[in-house]
Amino acid sequence: MKPRYDEVVVFSPSAVTGGPEALHQLSHAINELGGSSRIAYYAGDDCRCTASIDSITCTKASTRCLESYAIYDPKPLTTHRITNSTFLVMPEILTLFVERRSKRNSALWWLSVDHAKKNNEHLRYANYRHEFFSKNELNHFYQSDYARSYIVENGATTIAPLYDYVDRSFFTPHAIEKHHIALFPAKGEALASLFCSQQKGLSFLQIKDMDREQVAHALNVSLIYILTSDTTLARIACP
C-alpha cells in the first residue's frame, strides 16, 4: 500500500515524559508500517526549530530522547522542504505555532488539554476557541475521551482518535508491600491534593520528579493508579 504522504514530521520537545514518548511511538509506528517519519525536536536542551510555509530546519537532535527512546528507533530531522506530500503532527502545546503557518496537511494531537490551556491563555476565551476550532483544514487527534469532549464541545469537526500505548517495561512485577495508590499530580494538582487529604489510612505515591525507571517502579508497587485533570478525577486504573 502506498502511503498517502511521502513524509510525516512529528514535532517533539526534548523531554522524557508521557507526551514525548507517545510522539516517538507514533513516528516509530509510521516507519514500521512502511511510511517515512522523522522527529523535529523543537524545544529543550538547546533544540530549536525554525519553520516557514515551505521548510523546517532543526538545530540539533535530542540526545536524551535518542537514548531513552532508542527502542522506537527515532529518526531526527535536520532540514526538510515542505510539499503537498508532507504531513505535520504537533502536540497540543503548539496551538500558537500552528496559527502562524498554513494549517493544511497539519494536525494537533491533544495529548494533554491542561498543558494546552497553560501554554496558550487565549484558550480561556470562548470567541478565540470558536475561531480556532472552526478551521476545518486543521486536523485534531485525541488520545482520551476528556480531550475528545473538549475539542468537540469547542466546535472541532475534523477529528480522529490516535492512541499511544504503555511500554512493556512498566509491567515488570514487583512485590507489593503496602496498598499504595499512585497519582500524577502535575495535572489537576489542586484537586488531587484535596482528594488525598480527605482519605485517611491510605498510602499515596505521587509520581513527581521521577525518571522513567522510578515511574515504572511506582506504578508496579501500586494497586490503583488515579488519573486526574484540572476539573475531575478522570479515571481509576486497577492492575
N, C-alpha and C positions, 0 to 999 in steps of 0.2 A: 504494500500500500504506500503510495507516495504521500509524504507529509504535506499538509496544507501550506505550511510556512517553511522556508529554507532555513531560518534561524529564529530561535526563541531566546531572547535575552531576559534573564531573571535578575532583578536588582536585589542585592542583599547587603546589609551592614556587616562590618567585621565584628561579629559578636557570636558567642556560643550560648544561645538560648533557644527556646522553642520555635520562635518565628524564623530565624535564620536557618535552623535545621529543616523546617518544612520547606523553605525555599530551595535548599540544596537537594532535598528529596525530589522535588518537582523537576529540577533540572536533570537529575540522575534518571528519573523515570522516562523523561522525553528521549534522552540519549539511548536508554536501554530498549525503547520501543522503535528505534530506527530513525528518530529525528535528530536535530542538531541544536544543542542548547549550551550557552555559556553564561557565566555569572559575572555581573558587573558589581564590584564592591564599591559602594558609593560613600561610605562613612566609617569612621573608626580606624584607629591605628594608621593614620595618615593616608587612608584610602579615600580617594576622591574621584568623582566622575563629572565630566562636562558633557552636556548633551544639547544638540541643536535639532532642528527639524530633520536633518538628514545624516547625522553622525553621533556616535558616542565614543568618548575616549576616557579611559580609566588610568589613574596614576600608578597603581600597584595592586597586586593580589593580596588577599588577607592570609598571612602566614598561619595564624591560629585557626582560621576556618579550614584551610587546606589540610592542617594536621588533625583537627578534631573531627572533620567530616570526610576523612580520607576514604571511608567506606563507600561514600557516594561518588567518588572519583570526579570531583568538581573541575570544570574547565573554565579558568579565569578569562575574562575578556580584557583585552588591552585597547583595541580600537575596532570600530565596526561602522560600516556605511549602511544606514537605514534605508531600506527599499520597501516596496509593497509586499515583499515576501518576508519581512521581519515582523515578529510579534513581541511586544514588550510586556512583561509581567512585573508589577511593582507591589510591594507591601502597602497596606492601607496608610502607613505613616507618611507616604509621599503624595498625599492629596494635593498639596500646594504645588509640587513639582509637576504633576500631570496636568495641572491647569495651564502651565506655561508652555506646553508643547501640544502638538497635534494628538488628539485622543484616538485617532484612527489606528486600528491594529494594536490597541493597548488595553490592559486590564489592571484593575486594582484587586489584590487578594486580601480580603478582610480577615486577617488572622487575629487581630485584636481591635475591636471597636474602641475600647477605652484608650488605647495608645493613640489612635487617630484623633480622638477628641482632645487629648492632652497636647498634641503637636500641631493642631490646627484649630485655634479658638473660634474661627468662623463657623465651625460646625455646630456651635451653640445656637446659631440663629436660623430660624425656620426658612426665611427667604433665601438665605445662602444655600441651605441644604436642598431646597426645591430646585434652584437653578443648577446646582452641581449634579444632582442625581437625574435630572431630566435630560441630560445629554446622552442620547441613546447610542452614540457611536462609541462610548466608553463601556467596556465590559466590566462586570463586577463578579468576582468569585467569592463565595462564602464557605467558611470552614466549620461553622457551628450554626445552630438554629437561632442563637442570640444575634449573630451577625446577619443572618438571612432576614430576620424580623426587622432589624434596624434599617437595612438598605431598602427593603420593600416598603416599609412604612414611610420612607422618605422619597419614594417615587421611582426607584431604580427598576427598570424593566429588562435590561439586557443582563441577565444574571445566570449563574450556573454554580452547582456545588463543586468544590475541589477540596479534597481531604488529604491530610497528611497521615502518618502512621507512627507508632511508637517503636523505636529500635529495640531489638531483642535483648540488648544489654541491660535494659531496665527490668527484665523479668528473671534475673538470677535470684533463686530462692535464698532467703535468709531466715534464721531463727527469729521468731517474733517473741521478745521477752515481755513486752508490755503492749497494751491495746492502744497503740498510737493512732492519732488522726492527723493526717498530713494536709496542709493547705498552702496555697501560693498567695501571700498577702499583697503582692505588687498590684494585683487587680482587685479593686474593692477592699482596700486595706481597712478602711473605717468600719465597714460592715463586718468584715471578718473578725476584727478585734472585738467588736461588740458581741458577736456571737460567741467567741471563745470565753469572754469574761463572764458570760451567763451560764456556762456549763461547768458544773462542779464535779470534781473527781475524774475528769478526763485528761488525757495526756495529748497535747497538741505539738506537732512538729511543723514549724514554719519553714517553708522552702524559700530561703532568703540568703543571699550572699554565699551561695554554694556553687561548686563547679559541677561538671556533668556527673562525675562518679559519686559525689555526695548526694546529688539529687536522686540518682538511681538507688542508692542505699536507703535514703529516707523513705522513698516510695515502697521499697521492698520490706521494710520493717514496720509498715503501717497497715492497719486493717481497712481503713477508709481514707479516701482522698476527696476533699471538698474543693470544687472549682467555684470561684467567686467572680462577681463583676461589681461595678460600681453601685448597682441597684438591687442585686438579688444574689442569694446563694444558688448558683445556677444548676449545679448537678453534683450528686454524690456518687462516686465510683467505688465499688467494693471489689477487691481482687478475689 
